[in-house]
């Protein structure tokens, strides 16, 4: 039981740290293929920070709030997909490292969610 909760906590913290990293990186125009700051960069940063905080709050009651992993998996998958799409369009350089990182995070979150099913209702 403790290991299942540990996996949930690792998932929350990993995703939160990734969100905070995204929040910072989108504010650097060169990192997102631009030459200057544009308003949507600020919006994305705020959303990423908010999502990171949500994940840290989920860590306080890991079993009760495990549902947070479902939309987080969707967000990570969509962010990875849009990164691939932007690289196909030539807007940014393709990065195998970011693709692998996205797949690893999706795998971790999915494993933690499925692995903790037996804890629900206890």
C-alpha positions as CSV (number, residue, x, y, z in Angstrom):
1,X,0.0,0.0,0.0
2,X,2.8,2.5,0.9
3,X,4.5,1.9,-2.5
4,X,1.3,2.6,-4.3
5,X,0.9,5.9,-2.5
6,X,4.6,6.6,-3.1
7,X,4.1,6.2,-6.9
8,X,1.1,8.6,-6.8
9,X,3.3,11.2,-5.0
10,X,6.1,10.7,-7.4
11,X,3.7,11.3,-10.2
12,X,2.2,14.4,-8.7
13,X,5.7,15.9,-8.1
14,X,7.1,14.9,-11.5
15,X,4.2,16.5,-13.3
16,X,4.3,19.6,-11.1
17,X,8.0,20.1,-11.7
18,X,7.4,19.6,-15.4
19,X,4.6,22.3,-15.3
20,X,6.9,24.7,-13.5
21,X,9.6,24.1,-16.1
22,X,7.1,24.8,-18.9
23,X,5.9,27.9,-17.1
24,X,9.4,29.3,-17.1
25,X,10.5,28.1,-20.6
26,X,7.4,29.6,-22.4
27,X,8.4,33.0,-21.1
28,X,11.7,32.8,-22.9
29,X,10.8,33.7,-26.6
30,X,13.8,31.9,-28.1
31,X,12.7,28.6,-26.4
32,X,9.4,28.7,-28.2
33,X,10.6,29.8,-31.6
34,X,9.8,33.6,-31.2
35,X,12.0,36.7,-31.1
36,X,9.9,38.6,-28.6
37,X,7.4,38.1,-25.8
38,X,3.7,37.7,-26.9
39,X,0.6,37.7,-24.8
40,X,-0.2,33.9,-25.2
41,X,3.1,33.1,-23.7
42,X,2.0,34.7,-20.4
43,X,-1.3,32.9,-20.6
44,X,0.4,29.6,-21.0
45,X,2.8,30.3,-18.1
46,X,-0.1,31.1,-15.8
47,X,-2.0,28.0,-16.7
48,X,1.2,25.8,-16.2
49,X,1.8,27.3,-12.8
50,X,-1.8,26.8,-11.8
51,X,-1.7,23.2,-12.9
52,X,1.5,22.6,-11.0
53,X,-0.1,24.0,-7.9
54,X,-3.1,21.7,-8.4
55,X,-0.8,18.7,-8.6
56,X,1.0,19.8,-5.4
57,X,-2.4,20.1,-3.7
58,X,-3.3,16.6,-4.9
59,X,-0.2,15.3,-3.1
60,X,-1.8,16.3,0.2
61,X,-4.5,13.6,-0.2
62,X,-3.0,11.3,-2.8
63,X,-5.7,8.7,-2.9
64,X,-8.7,10.9,-2.8
65,X,-7.3,13.2,-5.5
66,X,-5.8,10.6,-7.9
67,X,-8.4,11.7,-10.4
68,X,-6.2,14.7,-11.1
69,X,-3.9,12.3,-13.0
70,X,-6.5,11.7,-15.7
71,X,-6.6,15.3,-17.0
72,X,-2.9,15.6,-16.4
73,X,-2.2,12.6,-18.7
74,X,-4.4,14.3,-21.4
75,X,-2.5,17.6,-21.0
76,X,0.9,15.9,-21.3
77,X,-0.3,14.0,-24.4
78,X,-1.7,17.1,-26.0
79,X,1.5,19.1,-25.2
80,X,3.6,16.4,-26.7
81,X,1.4,16.2,-29.8
82,X,1.4,20.0,-30.3
83,X,5.2,19.9,-30.0
84,X,5.4,17.3,-32.7
85,X,3.0,19.2,-34.9
86,X,5.0,22.5,-34.5
87,X,8.2,20.7,-35.4
88,X,6.5,19.2,-38.5
89,X,5.5,22.7,-39.6
90,X,9.1,23.8,-39.0
91,X,8.2,26.3,-36.2
92,X,10.6,24.6,-33.7
93,X,13.3,22.0,-33.9
94,X,12.3,18.4,-33.3
95,X,13.6,17.1,-30.1
96,X,13.7,13.4,-29.4
97,X,14.5,14.1,-25.8
98,X,11.3,16.1,-25.2
99,X,9.3,13.3,-27.0
100,X,10.8,10.7,-24.8
101,X,10.3,12.8,-21.7
102,X,6.6,13.2,-22.6
103,X,6.2,9.5,-23.1
104,X,7.9,8.7,-19.8
105,X,5.7,11.1,-17.9
106,X,2.6,9.7,-19.5
107,X,3.7,6.2,-18.7
108,X,4.5,7.2,-15.1
109,X,1.2,8.9,-14.5
110,X,-0.8,6.1,-16.2
111,X,1.0,3.4,-14.1
112,X,0.5,5.3,-10.9
113,X,-3.2,5.8,-11.6
114,X,-3.8,2.1,-12.6
115,X,-1.6,0.8,-9.8
116,X,-3.6,2.7,-7.1
117,X,-7.0,1.5,-8.1
118,X,-7.1,-1.0,-5.3
119,X,-6.6,1.8,-2.7
120,X,-9.9,3.5,-3.7
121,X,-12.6,3.0,-1.1
122,X,-10.3,1.9,1.7
